[in-house]
Amino acid sequence: MSDKMMMTIAHAVNDVVLVVLKTPEILEPVGISQEKFFAKVLGYDETGLWVQFRDFELPVRVGEESGLWIPESMQKVDASAMLPWGAIATVMHFPDVEGYDKPSPFNRDIGFNNSDTS
């Protein structure tokens, strides 16, 4: 990224960022209690930042007749959550760090690999 380019949240979409919450208890009802965590930015709007949580532990429904959710067994799923802007203290973006920036079409192996490994 050029030093002259102004950074906006739009530059972080599809990247992994470090999110620090002002009020981590706001997400406790959905099972997120960390003050800071890494997440992939899916998008944003006037309400907040949409992020992806990979391998989010979701309780498996037990007892069909009672309709209760008992977290005795868990399944891991990909989930997304909206983080309200008022709950976010800061978002740290790593645009030039491998694994934290979105894949560039120029960095993909396209075509045949003709290297001899013997």
CYANA upper distance limits for C-alpha pairs under 8 A (distance plus 0.5 A):
  1 MET  CA      5 MET  CA      7.41
  1 MET  CA     95 PRO  CA      7.99
  1 MET  CA     96 ASP  CA      8.34
  7 MET  CA     11 HIS  CA      7.25
  8 THR  CA     12 ALA  CA      8.18
  9 ILE  CA     13 VAL  CA      7.61
  9 ILE  CA     44 TYR  CA      8.36
 10 ALA  CA     43 GLY  CA      8.31
 10 ALA  CA     44 TYR  CA      8.45
 12 ALA  CA     16 VAL  CA      7.98
 12 ALA  CA     17 VAL  CA      7.86
 12 ALA  CA     41 VAL  CA      6.93
 12 ALA  CA     93 HIS  CA      7.04
 12 ALA  CA     95 PRO  CA      8.19
 13 VAL  CA     40 LYS  CA      8.21
 13 VAL  CA     41 VAL  CA      5.46
 13 VAL  CA     42 LEU  CA      6.16
 13 VAL  CA     43 GLY  CA      6.23
 14 ASN  CA     40 LYS  CA      6.61
 14 ASN  CA     41 VAL  CA      5.80
 14 ASN  CA     42 LEU  CA      6.19
 14 ASN  CA     43 GLY  CA      8.33
 14 ASN  CA    101 ASP  CA      8.29
 14 ASN  CA    102 LYS  CA      6.34
 15 ASP  CA     40 LYS  CA      5.93
 15 ASP  CA     41 VAL  CA      6.30
 15 ASP  CA     93 HIS  CA      8.35
 15 ASP  CA     95 PRO  CA      8.28
 15 ASP  CA    100 TYR  CA      6.26
 15 ASP  CA    101 ASP  CA      5.54
 15 ASP  CA    102 LYS  CA      5.68
 16 VAL  CA     38 PHE  CA      7.01
 16 VAL  CA     39 ALA  CA      5.87
 16 VAL  CA     40 LYS  CA      4.65
 16 VAL  CA     41 VAL  CA      6.78
 16 VAL  CA     93 HIS  CA      7.75
 16 VAL  CA     94 PHE  CA      8.11
 16 VAL  CA    100 TYR  CA      5.45
 16 VAL  CA    101 ASP  CA      7.23
 17 VAL  CA     38 PHE  CA      6.05
 17 VAL  CA     39 ALA  CA      6.17
 17 VAL  CA     40 LYS  CA      6.71
 17 VAL  CA     41 VAL  CA      7.51
 17 VAL  CA     91 VAL  CA      7.04
 17 VAL  CA     92 MET  CA      6.11
 17 VAL  CA     93 HIS  CA      5.40
 17 VAL  CA     94 PHE  CA      7.26
 17 VAL  CA    100 TYR  CA      7.72
 18 LEU  CA     36 LYS  CA      7.36
 18 LEU  CA     37 PHE  CA      6.16
 18 LEU  CA     38 PHE  CA      5.01
 18 LEU  CA     39 ALA  CA      7.12
 18 LEU  CA     91 VAL  CA      6.20
 18 LEU  CA     92 MET  CA      5.47
 18 LEU  CA     93 HIS  CA      7.17
 19 VAL  CA     36 LYS  CA      5.95
 19 VAL  CA     37 PHE  CA      6.01
 19 VAL  CA     38 PHE  CA      6.66
 19 VAL  CA     39 ALA  CA      7.76
 19 VAL  CA     88 ILE  CA      7.75
 19 VAL  CA     89 ALA  CA      8.37
 19 VAL  CA     90 THR  CA      6.67
 19 VAL  CA     91 VAL  CA      5.19
 19 VAL  CA     92 MET  CA      6.99
 20 VAL  CA     35 GLU  CA      6.31
 20 VAL  CA     36 LYS  CA      4.83
 20 VAL  CA     37 PHE  CA      7.33
 20 VAL  CA     88 ILE  CA      6.62
 20 VAL  CA     89 ALA  CA      5.98
 20 VAL  CA     90 THR  CA      5.81
 20 VAL  CA     91 VAL  CA      6.81
 21 LEU  CA     35 GLU  CA      5.83
 21 LEU  CA     36 LYS  CA      6.75
 21 LEU  CA     87 ALA  CA      6.11
 21 LEU  CA     88 ILE  CA      4.87
 21 LEU  CA     89 ALA  CA      5.49
 21 LEU  CA     90 THR  CA      7.51
 22 LYS  CA     35 GLU  CA      8.05
 22 LYS  CA     86 GLY  CA      8.37
 22 LYS  CA     87 ALA  CA      5.72
 22 LYS  CA     88 ILE  CA      5.88
 22 LYS  CA     89 ALA  CA      5.26
 23 THR  CA     35 GLU  CA      8.07
 23 THR  CA     87 ALA  CA      5.88
 23 THR  CA     88 ILE  CA      7.95
 24 PRO  CA     28 GLU  CA      7.58
 24 PRO  CA     32 ILE  CA      8.31
 24 PRO  CA     33 SER  CA      6.45
 24 PRO  CA     34 GLN  CA      6.82
 24 PRO  CA     35 GLU  CA      5.59
 24 PRO  CA     87 ALA  CA      7.92
 25 GLU  CA     29 PRO  CA      8.45
 25 GLU  CA     33 SER  CA      6.88
 26 ILE  CA     87 ALA  CA      7.80
 27 LEU  CA     31 GLY  CA      7.19
 27 LEU  CA     32 ILE  CA      5.77
 27 LEU  CA     33 SER  CA      6.94
 28 GLU  CA     32 ILE  CA      5.48
 28 GLU  CA     33 SER  CA      5.58
 39 ALA  CA     51 VAL  CA      6.43
 39 ALA  CA     52 GLN  CA      6.28
 39 ALA  CA     53 PHE  CA      6.56
 40 LYS  CA     51 VAL  CA      5.90
 40 LYS  CA     52 GLN  CA      5.65
 40 LYS  CA     53 PHE  CA      7.81
 41 VAL  CA     49 LEU  CA      7.79
 41 VAL  CA     50 TRP  CA      6.57
 41 VAL  CA     51 VAL  CA      5.00
 41 VAL  CA     52 GLN  CA      6.94
 42 LEU  CA     49 LEU  CA      8.41
 42 LEU  CA     50 TRP  CA      5.85
 42 LEU  CA     51 VAL  CA      5.69
 42 LEU  CA     52 GLN  CA      6.97
 43 GLY  CA     49 LEU  CA      6.73
 43 GLY  CA     50 TRP  CA      5.57
 43 GLY  CA     51 VAL  CA      7.59
 44 TYR  CA     48 GLY  CA      6.29
 44 TYR  CA     49 LEU  CA      4.91
 44 TYR  CA     50 TRP  CA      5.99
 45 ASP  CA     49 LEU  CA      7.15
 47 THR  CA     84 PRO  CA      6.30
 47 THR  CA     85 TRP  CA      6.92
 48 GLY  CA     82 MET  CA      6.56
 48 GLY  CA     83 LEU  CA      5.81
 48 GLY  CA     84 PRO  CA      4.71
 48 GLY  CA     85 TRP  CA      5.09
 48 GLY  CA     86 GLY  CA      8.49
 49 LEU  CA     82 MET  CA      6.00
 49 LEU  CA     83 LEU  CA      5.60
 49 LEU  CA     84 PRO  CA      7.01
 49 LEU  CA     85 TRP  CA      7.31
 50 TRP  CA     80 SER  CA      7.16
 50 TRP  CA     81 ALA  CA      6.09
 50 TRP  CA     82 MET  CA      4.90
 50 TRP  CA     83 LEU  CA      6.75
 51 VAL  CA     80 SER  CA      5.95
 51 VAL  CA     81 ALA  CA      6.02
 51 VAL  CA     82 MET  CA      6.97
 51 VAL  CA     83 LEU  CA      7.98
 52 GLN  CA     78 ASP  CA      7.54
 52 GLN  CA     79 ALA  CA      6.22
 52 GLN  CA     80 SER  CA      4.81
 52 GLN  CA     81 ALA  CA      7.02
 53 PHE  CA     78 ASP  CA      6.36
 53 PHE  CA     79 ALA  CA      5.65
 53 PHE  CA     80 SER  CA      6.34
 53 PHE  CA     81 ALA  CA      8.10
 54 ARG  CA     77 VAL  CA      7.12
 54 ARG  CA     78 ASP  CA      5.04
 54 ARG  CA     79 ALA  CA      6.91
 55 ASP  CA     76 LYS  CA      5.07
 55 ASP  CA     77 VAL  CA      5.39
 55 ASP  CA     78 ASP  CA      5.93
 55 ASP  CA     79 ALA  CA      8.24
 56 PHE  CA     75 GLN  CA      8.49
 56 PHE  CA     76 LYS  CA      5.69
 56 PHE  CA     77 VAL  CA      5.72
 56 PHE  CA     78 ASP  CA      6.47
 56 PHE  CA     79 ALA  CA      6.80
 57 GLU  CA     74 MET  CA      6.31
 57 GLU  CA     75 GLN  CA      6.10
 57 GLU  CA     76 LYS  CA      5.10
 57 GLU  CA     77 VAL  CA      7.04
 58 LEU  CA     71 PRO  CA      8.32
 58 LEU  CA     74 MET  CA      5.94
 58 LEU  CA     75 GLN  CA      5.80
 58 LEU  CA     76 LYS  CA      6.62
 58 LEU  CA     77 VAL  CA      7.47
 59 PRO  CA     69 TRP  CA      7.16
 59 PRO  CA     70 ILE  CA      6.98
 59 PRO  CA     71 PRO  CA      5.01
 59 PRO  CA     72 GLU  CA      7.74
 59 PRO  CA     73 SER  CA      6.70
 59 PRO  CA     74 MET  CA      5.10
 59 PRO  CA     75 GLN  CA      6.87
 60 VAL  CA     69 TRP  CA      7.22
 60 VAL  CA     70 ILE  CA      7.38
 60 VAL  CA     71 PRO  CA      6.85
 60 VAL  CA     72 GLU  CA      8.12
 60 VAL  CA     73 SER  CA      6.32
 60 VAL  CA     74 MET  CA      5.99
 60 VAL  CA     75 GLN  CA      6.92
 61 ARG  CA     67 GLY  CA      8.17
 61 ARG  CA     68 LEU  CA      7.18
 61 ARG  CA     69 TRP  CA      5.26
 61 ARG  CA     70 ILE  CA      6.78
 61 ARG  CA     71 PRO  CA      8.31
 62 VAL  CA     67 GLY  CA      8.11
 62 VAL  CA     68 LEU  CA      6.91
 62 VAL  CA     69 TRP  CA      6.38
 62 VAL  CA     70 ILE  CA      6.35
 63 GLY  CA     67 GLY  CA      6.59
 63 GLY  CA     68 LEU  CA      6.67
 63 GLY  CA     69 TRP  CA      8.27
 64 GLU  CA     68 LEU  CA      7.81
 83 LEU  CA     87 ALA  CA      7.38
 83 LEU  CA     88 ILE  CA      7.71
 84 PRO  CA     88 ILE  CA      7.38
 94 PHE  CA    100 TYR  CA      6.47
 94 PHE  CA    101 ASP  CA      7.16
 95 PRO  CA    100 TYR  CA      7.20
 95 PRO  CA    101 ASP  CA      5.58
 96 ASP  CA    100 TYR  CA      8.13
 96 ASP  CA    101 ASP  CA      6.91
 97 VAL  CA    101 ASP  CA      6.82
103 PRO  CA    107 ASN  CA      7.82
104 SER  CA    108 ARG  CA      7.71
